[in-house]
Amino acid sequence: MTPSKREIRIIDTTLRDAHQCLWSTRMRTEHMLPILPLMDDVGYESVDLMGTVQFDVCVRFLHEDPWERVRRVHQAVPHTRFRALIHSKSIAAFDFLPDDINRLWVERLYANGFRVIGAFDGLNDIDNIIDSLKLAKKLGAYTFGALSFCESPLHTDEHYVKTAKALIDRADVSCIMIKDAGGLLTVDRIRTLVPALRQVLNDRPLELHSHCLTGLAPLVYLEGAKLGCDQLHLSIKPLANGAAQPAVQTMARNLRQLGYKVNVNDALIDKVSNHFAKIAQREGKPVGVPVEYDNFHYQHQMPGGMLSNFREQLRVAGLSHKFDELLEECGRVREELAWPIMITPFSQFVGTQAVFNVIHGERYASYRTK
């Protein structure tokens, strides 16, 4: 596809996935509220606000009412559509919950203002998300079905095309999202994956969500736009790059230079960026910086949220020097478990087992009968 002034829409991830990756999901509601009126006028397609881990962290670590956050944010930004992401049938835990509880969750998301609701499953088993997506659409939400991406002998383009077609045929989703939580997409892979998906999407939008963990995401995004991605997930500096998404400031400039329309307000984005830069400086929070290409990442394939939590938990335990050893063990465990996608809950399963193996000094020792 040639640009010919084709518009690329931006989905902002600053308030959810960006701080999940860089601040271990520790952005507080008070960090958000002062800047929200400006974000309302930026011109985003939608703004990502809550997955399921945000509900968990709000209660466990921030001592906030997550539903109160949702209501206050929607009240402050009346003209922006906010997104909620559902994790399979598990909500905020790893155990599957009864269908009526999952239905109640979807109903409460919609009742509290979410008008864009999507779902993913760590195995791309769409039987676990079809009912939630159908209910969200029945309630009036714009729905997206996420394709959980990874690199393995099993996860071919054919697998993703089959999954996307099933989401369209069975749930009539409004759009399809490529969810590359591990930042694993390469330019070569996007060149085969996007055209294959476009064959079954017809006029439905295709979203691209990746991370800068290998340094390739900005190039992957530009190539994805060229091949037919309509909406890109981006975050605002300083909560961009590193383990998070590419920066909207840089991507918007590059896309425009290539001939695409990107209708966001750059001046307002700069003001939002300054707001979060001040918070990072005041509270000693990390800021995202571009990373060098690291082939080691394809061995362990850990997503950004897991990496930031690993660093923090190892630091607290006085084991920061074990970080690289832990990632090497994650790669070994993943292969032994037949290449699960490193996304919730499997990244946590693999990561936890790797921690046990490294800490105990003997692999799988904690599960052996004495």
RACORWO-V379416 format. One record per pair of residues at least 12 apart in sequence whose C-alpha atoms are under 10 Angstrom apart, sorted by the first residue. I is the first residue (numbers start at 1). J is the second residue. Records with the same first field share a line. If there is no record, write none. Layout:
I = J  J
This chain:
1 = 225  226  227  228  229
2 = 225  226  227  228  258  259  260
3 = 225  226  227  228  255  256  258  259  260  261
4 = 258  259  260  261
5 = 256  258  259  260  261  262
6 = 225  226  228  230  259  260  261  262
7 = 225  230  231  255  256  259  260  261  262  263
8 = 45  225  228  229  230  231  232  252  255  256  260  261  262  263
9 = 43  44  45  46  207  229  230  231  232  233  252  261  262  263  264
10 = 42  43  44  45  46  47  207  230  231  232  233  234  235  248  251  252  262  263  264
11 = 43  44  45  46  47  48  81  82  83  207  208  209  231  232  233  234  235  248
12 = 39  42  43  44  45  46  47  48  49  82  83  232  233  234  235  236  245  247  248
13 = 46  47  48  49  50  83  209  232  233  234  235  236  239  240  244  245  246  248
14 = 27  32  47  48  49  233  234  235  236  237  238  239  240  244  245  247  272  273  276
15 = 27  28  29  31  32  47  48  49  50  54  235  236  239
16 = 47  48  49  50  51  53  54  83  84  235
17 = 48  49  50  51  53  54  181  211  233  234  235  239  240  243  244  245  304  305
18 = 48  211  234  235  236  237  238  239  240  241  242  243  244  245  246  288  304  305
19 = 235  238  239  240  243  244  285  286  287  288  304  305  308
20 = 51  53  54  57  239  243  244  304  305  306  308  309
21 = 211  239  240  241  242  243  244  245  288  303  304  305  306  307  308  309
22 = 238  239  240  241  242  243  244  285  286  287  288  304  305  307  308  309
23 = 239  280  285  286  287  288  305  308  309  312
24 = 57  285  304  305  306  307  308  309  310  311  312
25 = 53  54  56  57  58  61  62  305  308  309
26 = 54  57  58  61  62  285
27 = 54  57  58  62  276  279  285
28 = 57  58  62  63  64  66  69
29 = 58  62  64  65  66  68  69  70  72  73
30 = 69
31 = 275  276  279
32 = 69  72  73  76  272  275  276
33 = 69  72  73  76  77
34 = 76  272  275
35 = 76  77  268  271  272  273  275  276
36 = 73  74  75  76  77  78  80  272
37 = 73  76  77  78  79  80  272
38 = 76  77  265  267  268  269  271  272
39 = 76  77  79  80  265  268  269  271  272
40 = 76  77  78  79  80  81  268
41 = 77  79  80  264  265  268  269
42 = 80  263  264  265  266  267  268  269  272
43 = 79  80  262  263  264  265  266  268  269
44 = 80  81  262  263  264  265
45 = 80  81  82  231  232  233  263  264
46 = 79  80  81  82  83  115  116  231  233
47 = 80  81  82  83  84  116  233  234  235
48 = 81  82  83  84  85  116  117  233  234  235
49 = 69  70  73  74  81  82  83  84  85  114
50 = 66  69  70  82  83  84  85  86  109  114  117
51 = 83  84  85  86  87  91  92  117  118  119
52 = 84  85  86  87  90  91  92  93
53 = 85  86  87  91  92  93  344
54 = 66  92
55 = 67  69  70  91  92
56 = 91  92  93
57 = 92
67 = 108  109  112
68 = 112
70 = 82  109  112  113  114
71 = 111  112  113  114
72 = 112
73 = 113
74 = 112  113  114
75 = 113
78 = 113
80 = 115
81 = 113  114  115  116  142
82 = 113  114  115  116  117
83 = 109  113  114  115  116  117  118  141  142  143  144
84 = 106  109  110  113  114  115  116  117  118  119  143
85 = 109  116  117  118  119  120  143  144  145  146
86 = 102  105  106  109  117  118  119  120  121  129  132  133  145  146
87 = 118  119  120  121  122  128  129  344  345
88 = 102  119  120  121  122  123  124  125  126  127  128  129  130  132  344  345
89 = 101  102  103  119  120  121  127  128  129  131  132
90 = 102  121  128  344  345
91 = 105
93 = 344  345
94 = 344  345  346  348  349
95 = 345
96 = 128
99 = 128  131  132
102 = 129  131  132
103 = 131  132  133  135  136
104 = 132
105 = 132
106 = 118  131  132  133  135  136  139
107 = 132  135  136  139
109 = 136  141
110 = 136  139  140  141
111 = 139
113 = 141
114 = 136  140  141  142
115 = 136  137  139  140  141  142  143
116 = 136  137  140  141  142  143  144  174
117 = 132  133  136  137  140  141  142  143  144  145  174
118 = 132  133  136  137  141  142  143  144  145  146  173  174  175  176  177
119 = 132  133  143  144  145  146  147  177
120 = 133  144  145  146  147  148  177  179  343  344
121 = 145  146  147  148  341  343  344  345
122 = 146  147  148  149  340  341  342  343  344  345  346  347
123 = 147  148  149  340  341  342  343  344  345  346
124 = 145  146  147  148  149  159  160  163  164  341
125 = 147  148  163
126 = 145  146  147  163  164  166  167  170  171
127 = 166  167  170
129 = 145  146  167  171
130 = 145  166  167  170  171  172  173
131 = 170  171
132 = 171
133 = 145  167  170  171  172  173  174
134 = 167  170  171  172  173
135 = 171
136 = 171  173
137 = 171  172  173  174
141 = 173  174
142 = 173  174  175
143 = 171  172  173  174  175  176
144 = 167  168  171  172  173  174  175  176  177  205  206  207
145 = 163  164  166  167  168  171  172  173  174  175  176  177  178  179  207
146 = 163  164  167  173  175  176  177  178  179  180  207  208  209
147 = 159  160  161  163  164  167  176  177  178  179  180
148 = 160  163  177  178  179  180  181  182  341  342  343  344
149 = 178  179  180  181  182  183  184  185  209  210  341  342  343
150 = 179  180  181  182  183  184  185  298  301  339  340  341  342  343
151 = 180  182  184  185  189  298  299  301  339  340  341  342
152 = 298  335  338  339  340  341
153 = 338  339
154 = 338  339  340
155 = 339  340  341
156 = 189  193
157 = 189  190  192  193  194  195  196  197
158 = 193  196  197
160 = 178  193  196  197
161 = 193  194  196  197  198  199  200  201
162 = 197  200
163 = 197
164 = 176  177  178  197  198  200  201
165 = 197  199  200  201
166 = 200
168 = 200  201  204
173 = 204
174 = 201  203  204  205  206
175 = 201  203  204  205  206  207
176 = 197  198  201  204  205  206  207  208
177 = 205  206  207  208  209  229  231  232  233
178 = 193  194  197  206  207  208  209  210  229  232
179 = 207  208  209  210  211  233  343
180 = 208  209  210  211  217  303  341  342  343
181 = 209  210  211  212  213  243  244  245  301  302  303  304  305  341  342  343  344
182 = 210  211  212  213  214  243  297  298  300  301  302  303  304  305  306  307  341  342  343  347
183 = 209  210  211  212  213  214  215  216  217  220  243  244  245  297  298  301  302  303  304
184 = 210  211  212  213  214  215  216  217  220  297  298  301  302  303
185 = 209  210  211  212  214  216  217  219  220  221  298
186 = 214  215  216  217  219  220  221  223
187 = 216  217  218  219  220  221  222  223  224
188 = 220  223
189 = 220
190 = 220  221  223  224  227
191 = 220  223  224  226  227
192 = 227
193 = 224  227
194 = 206  208  223  224  225  226  227  228  229
195 = 224  227  228  229
197 = 228  229
198 = 227  228  229
204 = 230
205 = 228  229  230  231
206 = 224  225  228  229  230  231  232
207 = 224  225  228  229  230  231  232  233
208 = 220  221  224  225  229  230  231  232  233  234
209 = 221  231  232  233  234  245  246
210 = 232  233  234  243  244  245  246  303
211 = 233  234  240  241  242  243  244  245  246  303  304
212 = 240  241  242  243  244  245  246  247  288  289  290  291  292  293  304
213 = 241  242  243  244  245  290  291  292  293  294  297  298  301  302  303  304  307
214 = 242  243  290  291  292  293  294  295  296  297  298
215 = 241  242  243  246  289  290  291  292  293  294
216 = 246  290  291  292  293  294
217 = 241  244  245  246
218 = 234  241  245  246  247  250  251  254
219 = 246  251
221 = 233  234  246  251  255
222 = 251  254  255  258
225 = 255  260
226 = 255  258  260
232 = 245  246  248  251
233 = 245  246  247  248
234 = 246  247  248  249  250  251  252
235 = 247  248  249  251  273
236 = 248  249  250  269  270  272  273  274  276  277  288
237 = 249  250  269  270  272  273  274  276  277  287  288  289
238 = 272  273  274  275  276  277  278  279  280  286  287  288  289
239 = 273  276  277  280  286  287  288  289
240 = 287  288  289  290
241 = 287  288  289  290  291
242 = 286  287  288  289  290  291  292  304
243 = 288  289  290  291  303  304  305  306  307  308
244 = 288  289  290  303  304  305
245 = 288  304
246 = 288  289  290
247 = 288  289  290
248 = 264  266  269
249 = 264  266  269  270  273
252 = 264  266
253 = 266
296 = 324  327  328  331
297 = 327  328  331
298 = 331
299 = 327  328  329  330  331  332  334  335
300 = 326  327  328  329  330  331  332  333  334  335  342  347  350  351
301 = 327  330  331  334  341  342  343  347
302 = 327  330  331  341  342  343  347  348  350  351
303 = 341  342  343  344  347
305 = 343  347
306 = 342  343  344  347  348  351
307 = 323  327  351
310 = 323  326  327  351  352  355
311 = 323
314 = 326  355
319 = 359
322 = 355  358  359
323 = 355  358
325 = 354  355  358
326 = 351  352  353  354  355  356  357  358  359
327 = 351  354  355  358
328 = 354  358
329 = 350  351  353  354  355  356  357  358  363
330 = 342  347  349  350  351  352  353  354  355  357  358
331 = 350  351  354
332 = 350  354
333 = 349  350  351  353  354  357  363  364
334 = 346  347  349  350  351  353  354
335 = 350
336 = 350
337 = 350
353 = 366  367
